[in-house]
Amino acid sequence: MSDPVDPVRAILAALEVEHEIIECDPDLADTAEFCAHYGYSMDESANAIVVMGKADPPPFVMCLVLATTQLDVNKTVRKRLGTRKASFAPPDETAELTGMTLGGVTPFGKPDDLPLWIDSRVMECDRVIVGGGSRDKKIYLPPSGLLALPAAEVVEDLARIPPG
C-alpha cells in the first residue's frame, strides 16, 4: 500500500520552490513554542492568518506576517478588502476554507482563488519558517518562494511592530 501524497509537498515540488521540511511535535506547533524548542528565531517565523471582511458574502484573504509583528486588521487589511469591518476568521472557518487547522496553516495549499498578502518585512528575511499544512511540520524557505503562489502579493505595512 502506498503512502498518500502530501498535497503541500506536491505543491512545493510542482512550483520548484527551494525549501526544507522541518518535522515537529504537534504539541509544539504554535510559533513561540516551536521557536523556543527547536532553536529558530521569531524574527524568521511567519504566521499565516485568514481574515474575513464583514460583508455578504464575506471576502477572505490569507495574510502572512512575521511573528514579531501584528497584523493591521483594522486599517490596512480592512481597507484593502473594501469592507467597513474585518476580523480574524474563526478557527472553524479557517479550517473549512483551507483544509488546515491553526498551527499548521500554510500558504502552500491554500485555495488558488484565496488572495495571499505578504507583509514586506517577510521578504527582508534570508529564510522564513511558515506552517506546513499540519501541526507536525513547518516549511523553511527563502521568502522569494512565496511569490510563486497564485494570488500572492507583497503589501507594505500589512503588519506593524507592537508597542513596547
Chimera marker file (.cmm) of the C-alpha trace (Angstrom):
<marker_set name="trace">
<marker id="1" x="0.000" y="0.000" z="0.000" r="1" g="1" b="0" radius="0.5"/>
<marker id="2" x="1.473" y="3.371" z="-0.957" r="1" g="1" b="0" radius="0.5"/>
<marker id="3" x="1.596" y="6.418" z="1.270" r="1" g="1" b="0" radius="0.5"/>
<marker id="4" x="-0.944" y="9.117" z="0.488" r="1" g="1" b="0" radius="0.5"/>
<marker id="5" x="0.530" y="12.093" z="-1.328" r="1" g="1" b="0" radius="0.5"/>
<marker id="6" x="1.105" y="15.092" z="0.939" r="1" g="1" b="0" radius="0.5"/>
<marker id="7" x="-0.567" y="17.937" z="-1.002" r="1" g="1" b="0" radius="0.5"/>
<marker id="8" x="1.778" y="20.583" z="0.478" r="1" g="1" b="0" radius="0.5"/>
<marker id="9" x="4.887" y="18.662" z="-0.591" r="1" g="1" b="0" radius="0.5"/>
<marker id="10" x="3.334" y="18.143" z="-4.041" r="1" g="1" b="0" radius="0.5"/>
<marker id="11" x="2.684" y="21.874" z="-4.417" r="1" g="1" b="0" radius="0.5"/>
<marker id="12" x="6.232" y="22.749" z="-3.322" r="1" g="1" b="0" radius="0.5"/>
<marker id="13" x="7.618" y="20.249" z="-5.844" r="1" g="1" b="0" radius="0.5"/>
<marker id="14" x="5.364" y="21.486" z="-8.662" r="1" g="1" b="0" radius="0.5"/>
<marker id="15" x="6.366" y="25.109" z="-8.017" r="1" g="1" b="0" radius="0.5"/>
<marker id="16" x="10.039" y="24.069" z="-7.781" r="1" g="1" b="0" radius="0.5"/>
<marker id="17" x="10.401" y="26.165" z="-4.627" r="1" g="1" b="0" radius="0.5"/>
<marker id="18" x="13.642" y="25.687" z="-2.695" r="1" g="1" b="0" radius="0.5"/>
<marker id="19" x="12.649" y="24.551" z="0.797" r="1" g="1" b="0" radius="0.5"/>
<marker id="20" x="13.325" y="22.351" z="3.786" r="1" g="1" b="0" radius="0.5"/>
<marker id="21" x="10.594" y="20.446" z="5.642" r="1" g="1" b="0" radius="0.5"/>
<marker id="22" x="11.052" y="20.558" z="9.407" r="1" g="1" b="0" radius="0.5"/>
<marker id="23" x="9.178" y="17.840" z="11.272" r="1" g="1" b="0" radius="0.5"/>
<marker id="24" x="7.914" y="18.902" z="14.692" r="1" g="1" b="0" radius="0.5"/>
<marker id="25" x="5.901" y="17.729" z="17.657" r="1" g="1" b="0" radius="0.5"/>
<marker id="26" x="2.265" y="18.796" z="17.016" r="1" g="1" b="0" radius="0.5"/>
<marker id="27" x="2.059" y="19.987" z="20.638" r="1" g="1" b="0" radius="0.5"/>
<marker id="28" x="4.871" y="22.461" z="19.824" r="1" g="1" b="0" radius="0.5"/>
<marker id="29" x="3.406" y="23.779" z="16.565" r="1" g="1" b="0" radius="0.5"/>
<marker id="30" x="2.433" y="27.200" z="17.894" r="1" g="1" b="0" radius="0.5"/>
<marker id="31" x="5.118" y="29.671" z="16.824" r="1" g="1" b="0" radius="0.5"/>
<marker id="32" x="6.577" y="30.698" z="20.188" r="1" g="1" b="0" radius="0.5"/>
<marker id="33" x="6.761" y="27.112" z="21.436" r="1" g="1" b="0" radius="0.5"/>
<marker id="34" x="8.201" y="25.863" z="18.151" r="1" g="1" b="0" radius="0.5"/>
<marker id="35" x="10.927" y="28.530" z="18.063" r="1" g="1" b="0" radius="0.5"/>
<marker id="36" x="11.877" y="28.053" z="21.719" r="1" g="1" b="0" radius="0.5"/>
<marker id="37" x="12.061" y="24.257" z="21.433" r="1" g="1" b="0" radius="0.5"/>
<marker id="38" x="13.723" y="23.934" z="18.020" r="1" g="1" b="0" radius="0.5"/>
<marker id="39" x="16.034" y="26.963" z="18.236" r="1" g="1" b="0" radius="0.5"/>
<marker id="40" x="14.605" y="29.163" z="15.489" r="1" g="1" b="0" radius="0.5"/>
<marker id="41" x="14.208" y="32.934" z="15.754" r="1" g="1" b="0" radius="0.5"/>
<marker id="42" x="10.817" y="34.614" z="15.991" r="1" g="1" b="0" radius="0.5"/>
<marker id="43" x="12.308" y="37.166" z="13.535" r="1" g="1" b="0" radius="0.5"/>
<marker id="44" x="12.316" y="34.498" z="10.791" r="1" g="1" b="0" radius="0.5"/>
<marker id="45" x="8.970" y="32.912" z="11.646" r="1" g="1" b="0" radius="0.5"/>
<marker id="46" x="5.856" y="33.959" z="9.770" r="1" g="1" b="0" radius="0.5"/>
<marker id="47" x="2.242" y="33.253" z="10.626" r="1" g="1" b="0" radius="0.5"/>
<marker id="48" x="-0.460" y="32.685" z="8.001" r="1" g="1" b="0" radius="0.5"/>
<marker id="49" x="-3.671" y="34.296" z="9.225" r="1" g="1" b="0" radius="0.5"/>
<marker id="50" x="-7.017" y="34.154" z="7.440" r="1" g="1" b="0" radius="0.5"/>
<marker id="51" x="-9.036" y="37.362" z="7.706" r="1" g="1" b="0" radius="0.5"/>
<marker id="52" x="-12.641" y="37.893" z="6.706" r="1" g="1" b="0" radius="0.5"/>
<marker id="53" x="-14.362" y="41.133" z="5.843" r="1" g="1" b="0" radius="0.5"/>
<marker id="54" x="-17.808" y="41.862" z="7.213" r="1" g="1" b="0" radius="0.5"/>
<marker id="55" x="-19.955" y="41.708" z="4.074" r="1" g="1" b="0" radius="0.5"/>
<marker id="56" x="-22.424" y="39.348" z="2.425" r="1" g="1" b="0" radius="0.5"/>
<marker id="57" x="-20.770" y="37.245" z="1.164" r="1" g="1" b="0" radius="0.5"/>
<marker id="58" x="-17.670" y="37.897" z="3.263" r="1" g="1" b="0" radius="0.5"/>
<marker id="59" x="-14.391" y="38.364" z="1.383" r="1" g="1" b="0" radius="0.5"/>
<marker id="60" x="-11.444" y="36.326" z="2.701" r="1" g="1" b="0" radius="0.5"/>
<marker id="61" x="-7.690" y="36.833" z="2.462" r="1" g="1" b="0" radius="0.5"/>
<marker id="62" x="-4.687" y="34.963" z="3.839" r="1" g="1" b="0" radius="0.5"/>
<marker id="63" x="-2.099" y="37.289" z="5.360" r="1" g="1" b="0" radius="0.5"/>
<marker id="64" x="1.485" y="36.305" z="6.106" r="1" g="1" b="0" radius="0.5"/>
<marker id="65" x="3.261" y="38.347" z="8.771" r="1" g="1" b="0" radius="0.5"/>
<marker id="66" x="6.343" y="37.873" z="10.920" r="1" g="1" b="0" radius="0.5"/>
<marker id="67" x="5.698" y="36.524" z="14.408" r="1" g="1" b="0" radius="0.5"/>
<marker id="68" x="7.325" y="39.652" z="15.856" r="1" g="1" b="0" radius="0.5"/>
<marker id="69" x="4.697" y="41.913" z="14.243" r="1" g="1" b="0" radius="0.5"/>
<marker id="70" x="0.937" y="42.384" z="14.493" r="1" g="1" b="0" radius="0.5"/>
<marker id="71" x="-1.355" y="42.154" z="11.502" r="1" g="1" b="0" radius="0.5"/>
<marker id="72" x="-3.039" y="45.535" z="10.938" r="1" g="1" b="0" radius="0.5"/>
<marker id="73" x="-6.553" y="44.151" z="10.545" r="1" g="1" b="0" radius="0.5"/>
<marker id="74" x="-8.452" y="47.340" z="11.385" r="1" g="1" b="0" radius="0.5"/>
<marker id="75" x="-6.668" y="49.614" z="8.933" r="1" g="1" b="0" radius="0.5"/>
<marker id="76" x="-4.580" y="48.096" z="6.140" r="1" g="1" b="0" radius="0.5"/>
<marker id="77" x="-6.415" y="44.768" z="5.752" r="1" g="1" b="0" radius="0.5"/>
<marker id="78" x="-9.914" y="46.220" z="6.157" r="1" g="1" b="0" radius="0.5"/>
<marker id="79" x="-9.237" y="48.984" z="3.636" r="1" g="1" b="0" radius="0.5"/>
<marker id="80" x="-7.732" y="46.566" z="1.097" r="1" g="1" b="0" radius="0.5"/>
<marker id="81" x="-10.744" y="44.244" z="1.493" r="1" g="1" b="0" radius="0.5"/>
<marker id="82" x="-13.055" y="47.225" z="0.912" r="1" g="1" b="0" radius="0.5"/>
<marker id="83" x="-15.215" y="46.492" z="3.954" r="1" g="1" b="0" radius="0.5"/>
<marker id="84" x="-16.269" y="48.572" z="6.943" r="1" g="1" b="0" radius="0.5"/>
<marker id="85" x="-15.056" y="45.882" z="9.350" r="1" g="1" b="0" radius="0.5"/>
<marker id="86" x="-12.699" y="42.914" z="9.248" r="1" g="1" b="0" radius="0.5"/>
<marker id="87" x="-11.623" y="40.283" z="11.759" r="1" g="1" b="0" radius="0.5"/>
<marker id="88" x="-9.598" y="37.112" z="12.087" r="1" g="1" b="0" radius="0.5"/>
<marker id="89" x="-11.578" y="34.237" z="10.609" r="1" g="1" b="0" radius="0.5"/>
<marker id="90" x="-12.717" y="31.833" z="13.355" r="1" g="1" b="0" radius="0.5"/>
<marker id="91" x="-10.729" y="28.565" z="13.527" r="1" g="1" b="0" radius="0.5"/>
<marker id="92" x="-13.632" y="26.562" z="12.042" r="1" g="1" b="0" radius="0.5"/>
<marker id="93" x="-13.949" y="28.994" z="9.079" r="1" g="1" b="0" radius="0.5"/>
<marker id="94" x="-10.169" y="28.838" z="8.531" r="1" g="1" b="0" radius="0.5"/>
<marker id="95" x="-10.265" y="25.030" z="8.568" r="1" g="1" b="0" radius="0.5"/>
<marker id="96" x="-13.257" y="24.911" z="6.198" r="1" g="1" b="0" radius="0.5"/>
<marker id="97" x="-11.680" y="27.376" z="3.756" r="1" g="1" b="0" radius="0.5"/>
<marker id="98" x="-8.121" y="25.979" z="3.791" r="1" g="1" b="0" radius="0.5"/>
<marker id="99" x="-8.483" y="22.380" z="5.000" r="1" g="1" b="0" radius="0.5"/>
<marker id="100" x="-5.875" y="23.188" z="7.669" r="1" g="1" b="0" radius="0.5"/>
<marker id="101" x="-6.005" y="23.666" z="11.428" r="1" g="1" b="0" radius="0.5"/>
<marker id="102" x="-4.450" y="26.555" z="13.323" r="1" g="1" b="0" radius="0.5"/>
<marker id="103" x="-0.781" y="25.941" z="13.998" r="1" g="1" b="0" radius="0.5"/>
<marker id="104" x="-0.376" y="24.321" z="10.592" r="1" g="1" b="0" radius="0.5"/>
<marker id="105" x="-1.918" y="26.828" z="8.178" r="1" g="1" b="0" radius="0.5"/>
<marker id="106" x="0.375" y="27.436" z="5.213" r="1" g="1" b="0" radius="0.5"/>
<marker id="107" x="0.171" y="29.468" z="2.029" r="1" g="1" b="0" radius="0.5"/>
<marker id="108" x="1.245" y="26.282" z="0.206" r="1" g="1" b="0" radius="0.5"/>
<marker id="109" x="-2.070" y="24.520" z="-0.173" r="1" g="1" b="0" radius="0.5"/>
<marker id="110" x="-4.393" y="27.487" z="0.147" r="1" g="1" b="0" radius="0.5"/>
<marker id="111" x="-7.159" y="27.678" z="-2.457" r="1" g="1" b="0" radius="0.5"/>
<marker id="112" x="-5.800" y="29.346" z="-5.609" r="1" g="1" b="0" radius="0.5"/>
<marker id="113" x="-8.555" y="31.977" z="-5.512" r="1" g="1" b="0" radius="0.5"/>
<marker id="114" x="-7.740" y="32.986" z="-1.915" r="1" g="1" b="0" radius="0.5"/>
<marker id="115" x="-5.502" y="36.066" z="-2.108" r="1" g="1" b="0" radius="0.5"/>
<marker id="116" x="-2.197" y="35.924" z="-0.229" r="1" g="1" b="0" radius="0.5"/>
<marker id="117" x="-0.944" y="39.223" z="1.124" r="1" g="1" b="0" radius="0.5"/>
<marker id="118" x="2.639" y="39.061" z="2.383" r="1" g="1" b="0" radius="0.5"/>
<marker id="119" x="3.927" y="41.779" z="4.699" r="1" g="1" b="0" radius="0.5"/>
<marker id="120" x="7.011" y="43.374" z="3.111" r="1" g="1" b="0" radius="0.5"/>
<marker id="121" x="9.063" y="42.605" z="6.271" r="1" g="1" b="0" radius="0.5"/>
<marker id="122" x="8.750" y="38.877" z="5.475" r="1" g="1" b="0" radius="0.5"/>
<marker id="123" x="10.566" y="39.490" z="2.182" r="1" g="1" b="0" radius="0.5"/>
<marker id="124" x="13.525" y="41.038" z="4.048" r="1" g="1" b="0" radius="0.5"/>
<marker id="125" x="14.384" y="37.690" z="5.712" r="1" g="1" b="0" radius="0.5"/>
<marker id="126" x="17.104" y="35.429" z="4.312" r="1" g="1" b="0" radius="0.5"/>
<marker id="127" x="14.871" y="32.436" z="5.073" r="1" g="1" b="0" radius="0.5"/>
<marker id="128" x="11.463" y="32.220" z="6.707" r="1" g="1" b="0" radius="0.5"/>
<marker id="129" x="9.553" y="29.487" z="8.534" r="1" g="1" b="0" radius="0.5"/>
<marker id="130" x="5.877" y="29.037" z="7.683" r="1" g="1" b="0" radius="0.5"/>
<marker id="131" x="3.303" y="26.435" z="8.594" r="1" g="1" b="0" radius="0.5"/>
<marker id="132" x="3.499" y="23.119" z="6.810" r="1" g="1" b="0" radius="0.5"/>
<marker id="133" x="-0.170" y="22.323" z="6.264" r="1" g="1" b="0" radius="0.5"/>
<marker id="134" x="-0.495" y="20.357" z="9.502" r="1" g="1" b="0" radius="0.5"/>
<marker id="135" x="0.713" y="20.778" z="13.059" r="1" g="1" b="0" radius="0.5"/>
<marker id="136" x="3.530" y="18.229" z="12.631" r="1" g="1" b="0" radius="0.5"/>
<marker id="137" x="5.688" y="20.122" z="10.141" r="1" g="1" b="0" radius="0.5"/>
<marker id="138" x="6.960" y="23.539" z="9.097" r="1" g="1" b="0" radius="0.5"/>
<marker id="139" x="8.478" y="24.803" z="5.856" r="1" g="1" b="0" radius="0.5"/>
<marker id="140" x="11.781" y="26.713" z="5.882" r="1" g="1" b="0" radius="0.5"/>
<marker id="141" x="12.438" y="28.599" z="2.638" r="1" g="1" b="0" radius="0.5"/>
<marker id="142" x="13.710" y="31.786" z="1.033" r="1" g="1" b="0" radius="0.5"/>
<marker id="143" x="10.760" y="34.217" z="1.073" r="1" g="1" b="0" radius="0.5"/>
<marker id="144" x="11.014" y="34.653" z="-2.702" r="1" g="1" b="0" radius="0.5"/>
<marker id="145" x="9.476" y="31.164" z="-2.943" r="1" g="1" b="0" radius="0.5"/>
<marker id="146" x="6.210" y="32.582" z="-1.611" r="1" g="1" b="0" radius="0.5"/>
<marker id="147" x="5.840" y="34.692" z="-4.746" r="1" g="1" b="0" radius="0.5"/>
<marker id="148" x="5.440" y="31.518" z="-6.839" r="1" g="1" b="0" radius="0.5"/>
<marker id="149" x="1.983" y="31.055" z="-5.303" r="1" g="1" b="0" radius="0.5"/>
<marker id="150" x="-1.192" y="32.109" z="-7.128" r="1" g="1" b="0" radius="0.5"/>
<marker id="151" x="-2.649" y="35.444" z="-5.970" r="1" g="1" b="0" radius="0.5"/>
<marker id="152" x="0.470" y="36.310" z="-3.898" r="1" g="1" b="0" radius="0.5"/>
<marker id="153" x="1.200" y="39.991" z="-3.383" r="1" g="1" b="0" radius="0.5"/>
<marker id="154" x="3.698" y="41.852" z="-1.186" r="1" g="1" b="0" radius="0.5"/>
<marker id="155" x="1.998" y="44.588" z="0.849" r="1" g="1" b="0" radius="0.5"/>
<marker id="156" x="3.784" y="47.449" z="2.621" r="1" g="1" b="0" radius="0.5"/>
<marker id="157" x="2.692" y="47.976" z="6.235" r="1" g="1" b="0" radius="0.5"/>
<marker id="158" x="0.391" y="44.952" z="6.314" r="1" g="1" b="0" radius="0.5"/>
<marker id="159" x="1.692" y="44.458" z="9.841" r="1" g="1" b="0" radius="0.5"/>
<marker id="160" x="3.063" y="46.789" z="12.462" r="1" g="1" b="0" radius="0.5"/>
<marker id="161" x="5.630" y="46.496" z="15.212" r="1" g="1" b="0" radius="0.5"/>
<marker id="162" x="3.770" y="46.052" z="18.507" r="1" g="1" b="0" radius="0.5"/>
<marker id="163" x="4.327" y="48.765" z="21.123" r="1" g="1" b="0" radius="0.5"/>
<marker id="164" x="6.769" y="48.069" z="23.917" r="1" g="1" b="0" radius="0.5"/>
<link id1="1" id2="2" r="1" g="1" b="0" radius="0.2"/>
<link id1="2" id2="3" r="1" g="1" b="0" radius="0.2"/>
<link id1="3" id2="4" r="1" g="1" b="0" radius="0.2"/>
<link id1="4" id2="5" r="1" g="1" b="0" radius="0.2"/>
<link id1="5" id2="6" r="1" g="1" b="0" radius="0.2"/>
<link id1="6" id2="7" r="1" g="1" b="0" radius="0.2"/>
<link id1="7" id2="8" r="1" g="1" b="0" radius="0.2"/>
<link id1="8" id2="9" r="1" g="1" b="0" radius="0.2"/>
<link id1="9" id2="10" r="1" g="1" b="0" radius="0.2"/>
<link id1="10" id2="11" r="1" g="1" b="0" radius="0.2"/>
<link id1="11" id2="12" r="1" g="1" b="0" radius="0.2"/>
<link id1="12" id2="13" r="1" g="1" b="0" radius="0.2"/>
<link id1="13" id2="14" r="1" g="1" b="0" radius="0.2"/>
<link id1="14" id2="15" r="1" g="1" b="0" radius="0.2"/>
<link id1="15" id2="16" r="1" g="1" b="0" radius="0.2"/>
<link id1="16" id2="17" r="1" g="1" b="0" radius="0.2"/>
<link id1="17" id2="18" r="1" g="1" b="0" radius="0.2"/>
<link id1="18" id2="19" r="1" g="1" b="0" radius="0.2"/>
<link id1="19" id2="20" r="1" g="1" b="0" radius="0.2"/>
<link id1="20" id2="21" r="1" g="1" b="0" radius="0.2"/>
<link id1="21" id2="22" r="1" g="1" b="0" radius="0.2"/>
<link id1="22" id2="23" r="1" g="1" b="0" radius="0.2"/>
<link id1="23" id2="24" r="1" g="1" b="0" radius="0.2"/>
<link id1="24" id2="25" r="1" g="1" b="0" radius="0.2"/>
<link id1="25" id2="26" r="1" g="1" b="0" radius="0.2"/>
<link id1="26" id2="27" r="1" g="1" b="0" radius="0.2"/>
<link id1="27" id2="28" r="1" g="1" b="0" radius="0.2"/>
<link id1="28" id2="29" r="1" g="1" b="0" radius="0.2"/>
<link id1="29" id2="30" r="1" g="1" b="0" radius="0.2"/>
<link id1="30" id2="31" r="1" g="1" b="0" radius="0.2"/>
<link id1="31" id2="32" r="1" g="1" b="0" radius="0.2"/>
<link id1="32" id2="33" r="1" g="1" b="0" radius="0.2"/>
<link id1="33" id2="34" r="1" g="1" b="0" radius="0.2"/>
<link id1="34" id2="35" r="1" g="1" b="0" radius="0.2"/>
<link id1="35" id2="36" r="1" g="1" b="0" radius="0.2"/>
<link id1="36" id2="37" r="1" g="1" b="0" radius="0.2"/>
<link id1="37" id2="38" r="1" g="1" b="0" radius="0.2"/>
<link id1="38" id2="39" r="1" g="1" b="0" radius="0.2"/>
<link id1="39" id2="40" r="1" g="1" b="0" radius="0.2"/>
<link id1="40" id2="41" r="1" g="1" b="0" radius="0.2"/>
<link id1="41" id2="42" r="1" g="1" b="0" radius="0.2"/>
<link id1="42" id2="43" r="1" g="1" b="0" radius="0.2"/>
<link id1="43" id2="44" r="1" g="1" b="0" radius="0.2"/>
<link id1="44" id2="45" r="1" g="1" b="0" radius="0.2"/>
<link id1="45" id2="46" r="1" g="1" b="0" radius="0.2"/>
<link id1="46" id2="47" r="1" g="1" b="0" radius="0.2"/>
<link id1="47" id2="48" r="1" g="1" b="0" radius="0.2"/>
<link id1="48" id2="49" r="1" g="1" b="0" radius="0.2"/>
<link id1="49" id2="50" r="1" g="1" b="0" radius="0.2"/>
<link id1="50" id2="51" r="1" g="1" b="0" radius="0.2"/>
<link id1="51" id2="52" r="1" g="1" b="0" radius="0.2"/>
<link id1="52" id2="53" r="1" g="1" b="0" radius="0.2"/>
<link id1="53" id2="54" r="1" g="1" b="0" radius="0.2"/>
<link id1="54" id2="55" r="1" g="1" b="0" radius="0.2"/>
<link id1="55" id2="56" r="1" g="1" b="0" radius="0.2"/>
<link id1="56" id2="57" r="1" g="1" b="0" radius="0.2"/>
<link id1="57" id2="58" r="1" g="1" b="0" radius="0.2"/>
<link id1="58" id2="59" r="1" g="1" b="0" radius="0.2"/>
<link id1="59" id2="60" r="1" g="1" b="0" radius="0.2"/>
<link id1="60" id2="61" r="1" g="1" b="0" radius="0.2"/>
<link id1="61" id2="62" r="1" g="1" b="0" radius="0.2"/>
<link id1="62" id2="63" r="1" g="1" b="0" radius="0.2"/>
<link id1="63" id2="64" r="1" g="1" b="0" radius="0.2"/>
<link id1="64" id2="65" r="1" g="1" b="0" radius="0.2"/>
<link id1="65" id2="66" r="1" g="1" b="0" radius="0.2"/>
<link id1="66" id2="67" r="1" g="1" b="0" radius="0.2"/>
<link id1="67" id2="68" r="1" g="1" b="0" radius="0.2"/>
<link id1="68" id2="69" r="1" g="1" b="0" radius="0.2"/>
<link id1="69" id2="70" r="1" g="1" b="0" radius="0.2"/>
<link id1="70" id2="71" r="1" g="1" b="0" radius="0.2"/>
<link id1="71" id2="72" r="1" g="1" b="0" radius="0.2"/>
<link id1="72" id2="73" r="1" g="1" b="0" radius="0.2"/>
<link id1="73" id2="74" r="1" g="1" b="0" radius="0.2"/>
<link id1="74" id2="75" r="1" g="1" b="0" radius="0.2"/>
<link id1="75" id2="76" r="1" g="1" b="0" radius="0.2"/>
<link id1="76" id2="77" r="1" g="1" b="0" radius="0.2"/>
<link id1="77" id2="78" r="1" g="1" b="0" radius="0.2"/>
<link id1="78" id2="79" r="1" g="1" b="0" radius="0.2"/>
<link id1="79" id2="80" r="1" g="1" b="0" radius="0.2"/>
<link id1="80" id2="81" r="1" g="1" b="0" radius="0.2"/>
<link id1="81" id2="82" r="1" g="1" b="0" radius="0.2"/>
<link id1="82" id2="83" r="1" g="1" b="0" radius="0.2"/>
<link id1="83" id2="84" r="1" g="1" b="0" radius="0.2"/>
<link id1="84" id2="85" r="1" g="1" b="0" radius="0.2"/>
<link id1="85" id2="86" r="1" g="1" b="0" radius="0.2"/>
<link id1="86" id2="87" r="1" g="1" b="0" radius="0.2"/>
<link id1="87" id2="88" r="1" g="1" b="0" radius="0.2"/>
<link id1="88" id2="89" r="1" g="1" b="0" radius="0.2"/>
<link id1="89" id2="90" r="1" g="1" b="0" radius="0.2"/>
<link id1="90" id2="91" r="1" g="1" b="0" radius="0.2"/>
<link id1="91" id2="92" r="1" g="1" b="0" radius="0.2"/>
<link id1="92" id2="93" r="1" g="1" b="0" radius="0.2"/>
<link id1="93" id2="94" r="1" g="1" b="0" radius="0.2"/>
<link id1="94" id2="95" r="1" g="1" b="0" radius="0.2"/>
<link id1="95" id2="96" r="1" g="1" b="0" radius="0.2"/>
<link id1="96" id2="97" r="1" g="1" b="0" radius="0.2"/>
<link id1="97" id2="98" r="1" g="1" b="0" radius="0.2"/>
<link id1="98" id2="99" r="1" g="1" b="0" radius="0.2"/>
<link id1="99" id2="100" r="1" g="1" b="0" radius="0.2"/>
<link id1="100" id2="101" r="1" g="1" b="0" radius="0.2"/>
<link id1="101" id2="102" r="1" g="1" b="0" radius="0.2"/>
<link id1="102" id2="103" r="1" g="1" b="0" radius="0.2"/>
<link id1="103" id2="104" r="1" g="1" b="0" radius="0.2"/>
<link id1="104" id2="105" r="1" g="1" b="0" radius="0.2"/>
<link id1="105" id2="106" r="1" g="1" b="0" radius="0.2"/>
<link id1="106" id2="107" r="1" g="1" b="0" radius="0.2"/>
<link id1="107" id2="108" r="1" g="1" b="0" radius="0.2"/>
<link id1="108" id2="109" r="1" g="1" b="0" radius="0.2"/>
<link id1="109" id2="110" r="1" g="1" b="0" radius="0.2"/>
<link id1="110" id2="111" r="1" g="1" b="0" radius="0.2"/>
<link id1="111" id2="112" r="1" g="1" b="0" radius="0.2"/>
<link id1="112" id2="113" r="1" g="1" b="0" radius="0.2"/>
<link id1="113" id2="114" r="1" g="1" b="0" radius="0.2"/>
<link id1="114" id2="115" r="1" g="1" b="0" radius="0.2"/>
<link id1="115" id2="116" r="1" g="1" b="0" radius="0.2"/>
<link id1="116" id2="117" r="1" g="1" b="0" radius="0.2"/>
<link id1="117" id2="118" r="1" g="1" b="0" radius="0.2"/>
<link id1="118" id2="119" r="1" g="1" b="0" radius="0.2"/>
<link id1="119" id2="120" r="1" g="1" b="0" radius="0.2"/>
<link id1="120" id2="121" r="1" g="1" b="0" radius="0.2"/>
<link id1="121" id2="122" r="1" g="1" b="0" radius="0.2"/>
<link id1="122" id2="123" r="1" g="1" b="0" radius="0.2"/>
<link id1="123" id2="124" r="1" g="1" b="0" radius="0.2"/>
<link id1="124" id2="125" r="1" g="1" b="0" radius="0.2"/>
<link id1="125" id2="126" r="1" g="1" b="0" radius="0.2"/>
<link id1="126" id2="127" r="1" g="1" b="0" radius="0.2"/>
<link id1="127" id2="128" r="1" g="1" b="0" radius="0.2"/>
<link id1="128" id2="129" r="1" g="1" b="0" radius="0.2"/>
<link id1="129" id2="130" r="1" g="1" b="0" radius="0.2"/>
<link id1="130" id2="131" r="1" g="1" b="0" radius="0.2"/>
<link id1="131" id2="132" r="1" g="1" b="0" radius="0.2"/>
<link id1="132" id2="133" r="1" g="1" b="0" radius="0.2"/>
<link id1="133" id2="134" r="1" g="1" b="0" radius="0.2"/>
<link id1="134" id2="135" r="1" g="1" b="0" radius="0.2"/>
<link id1="135" id2="136" r="1" g="1" b="0" radius="0.2"/>
<link id1="136" id2="137" r="1" g="1" b="0" radius="0.2"/>
<link id1="137" id2="138" r="1" g="1" b="0" radius="0.2"/>
<link id1="138" id2="139" r="1" g="1" b="0" radius="0.2"/>
<link id1="139" id2="140" r="1" g="1" b="0" radius="0.2"/>
<link id1="140" id2="141" r="1" g="1" b="0" radius="0.2"/>
<link id1="141" id2="142" r="1" g="1" b="0" radius="0.2"/>
<link id1="142" id2="143" r="1" g="1" b="0" radius="0.2"/>
<link id1="143" id2="144" r="1" g="1" b="0" radius="0.2"/>
<link id1="144" id2="145" r="1" g="1" b="0" radius="0.2"/>
<link id1="145" id2="146" r="1" g="1" b="0" radius="0.2"/>
<link id1="146" id2="147" r="1" g="1" b="0" radius="0.2"/>
<link id1="147" id2="148" r="1" g="1" b="0" radius="0.2"/>
<link id1="148" id2="149" r="1" g="1" b="0" radius="0.2"/>
<link id1="149" id2="150" r="1" g="1" b="0" radius="0.2"/>
<link id1="150" id2="151" r="1" g="1" b="0" radius="0.2"/>
<link id1="151" id2="152" r="1" g="1" b="0" radius="0.2"/>
<link id1="152" id2="153" r="1" g="1" b="0" radius="0.2"/>
<link id1="153" id2="154" r="1" g="1" b="0" radius="0.2"/>
<link id1="154" id2="155" r="1" g="1" b="0" radius="0.2"/>
<link id1="155" id2="156" r="1" g="1" b="0" radius="0.2"/>
<link id1="156" id2="157" r="1" g="1" b="0" radius="0.2"/>
<link id1="157" id2="158" r="1" g="1" b="0" radius="0.2"/>
<link id1="158" id2="159" r="1" g="1" b="0" radius="0.2"/>
<link id1="159" id2="160" r="1" g="1" b="0" radius="0.2"/>
<link id1="160" id2="161" r="1" g="1" b="0" radius="0.2"/>
<link id1="161" id2="162" r="1" g="1" b="0" radius="0.2"/>
<link id1="162" id2="163" r="1" g="1" b="0" radius="0.2"/>
<link id1="163" id2="164" r="1" g="1" b="0" radius="0.2"/>
</marker_set>
